[in-house]
């Protein structure tokens, strides 16, 4: 199992941050699509830390044409000497339709076609096949020599799909090279709902088990002092309240008996009452979604939850702790 860390960086500090994460012991870094572009910092990480795997985790797919994302992925795969993973996702309807201004429905069927379209570009560039992709939502039938970047020395980059619901998860199993399990996950949901949906998709594609990447996001709450721990706990409870207010993330909550909390959190979110939302996340909810405890307890808990599942484990901890704390946890995981 390989360990990935979040690259919370802009262009100005991407080199420093990627070196810091590599020195901490991470095998790879991933960027999030938030207030900045997720691709650009990875180019800097690839230049300054050539041993790291770099990945988008995720880049929002639908606002980008498959041709655009194919070129970006190809460039990063070539520049990183085969160390890039293209992680994409659908985002939720409100952001796709109201922030990006593009179509969302039907998300699972659209995403299936999107990934196949990107792979058509990859096949054309790597193997010299004719670009002739004609689908319901995307059509790509022209590739002249001037616009063909040519084959890579490495393989084309793997495409990982972030998913929560059963239909999107099945699409990940059928046409993607890996699944990104959202950090807002619970054990009953993951084992009883999401992994079976993934297997259904893989069975429909007759995929080989050894070829697939399962990247699991894991939320951690820890600290070396009581003050550090309280900051981590409060920060993560706020994060969980934010996720739980969104209807798309109801299934992991329902799997542990918290489905009735979602409408109230959604109501408060629309009123901007974020502090009140955090107070509704109790300790049982926290422990269902996150591993919690002193640093020495984190690695055993992560291995217990995800050791038999994940091929890559993505640590998700949006608060500040000394690098040596995470370094010890990563070293324990690798042992």
Secondary structure, DSSP 8 states (H G I E B T S, - for coil): -EEEEE----GGGHHHHHHHHHHHT-SEEEE--SSS-TTHHHHHHHHH-TTSEEEES-EE-TTS-HHHHHHHHHHHHHHTTS-EEEEEE---HHIIIIIS-S--SSHHHHHHHHHHHHHHHHHHHHH-----EE-SS-EE----GGG-----SS---EEEEEE-SHHHHHHHHHH-SEEEE-SS--HHHIIIIIHHHHHHHHHHHT--GGG-EEEEEEEEE--SSHHHHHHHHHHHHHHHHHHHTSGGGHHHHHTTT-HHHHHHHHHHHHTT-HHHHHHT--HHHHHHHEEES-HHHHHHHHHHHHTTT-SEEEEE--S---HHHHHHHHHHHH-
